[in-house]
Amino acid sequence: MLSTLMTAGHRLRRIWWRLRRPRTFGVKVLLLHPEDPGRFLAVRHSYTDQDRWALPGGRFRPGREAAEAAARREVREELGLDIAGPLDELATVRSRAEGKRDTITIFAGTAGSPRARTSLELRDARWAATDLSDLPGQDPTSRWLRLALESRRS
């Protein structure tokens, strides 16, 4: 029931974005395993793109919060994890994919613990190899996840 309401709310928000074209800011985090940096935490959201493996993250307001602080907050809210040590900024990209003018900052950092839990926003979370070899081959991955992995390799 709650997942259905979240999905409906997200759909209404996307319509509003197409009409108003707001400027939004978001963060994504390539969260590395604390004992194996060859693994990262892949998530599936419960309200949109439910089959697509993605990175944890969310919105923030630059006047109220720095992008790095937002990244740490989102990981804590969505997964119950703290990020150990510094975050590395991998990329800042601009997108108009959903009708809004979005600026997304992608970070990489190491989880403080391997024990993640899912929140209402997440349908699934699992540690995966950075070459994506242990995710089911037919499952799609988000472009931000692919960009983060490519940025980290170079």
C-alpha positions, 0 to 999 in steps of 0.5 A: 500500500505504501509503495503504491502511494509513493509510486503515485506521488512520484508520478504526480511530481514528474507531471509537475516537473514537466509543467514547471521545469524546476531547478533541482539538485541531487546526490548519488553515492557509489558506496564501497564495501568496507572490507572489499573495495571491489564491491559496492552497494547497489539499490532498487528504489521502491517508488520508481524504476523498481527493476533498475539497479541504482545508487543510493542518493536523493535531493538537497537544497544547496542553500541549506546543505552542502552536497557532501553532507546531503550524500552522507544524510541520504546514505544514513536515511536510506541504508542506516549506514555511515560513510567512513572517511572522506567522500570523493567527488566523481562527477557533477552532471546536468540533466533534463531527463525528467523535465526538470533542470537537475544538477547531480553530484556523484560521490564515492565513499566507503561504508562504515559497516557492511550491514545495510538495511533498506528503508521505505524508499528502497525495495532491495540493496545488495553488495555487487562487484564493480564489474557488475558480474554478479547482478542478473544480466537482464536487470537494467542499471541506471546511467548514474551507476554506470557513470560512477563506475566508469569515473572511478576506473579512470 
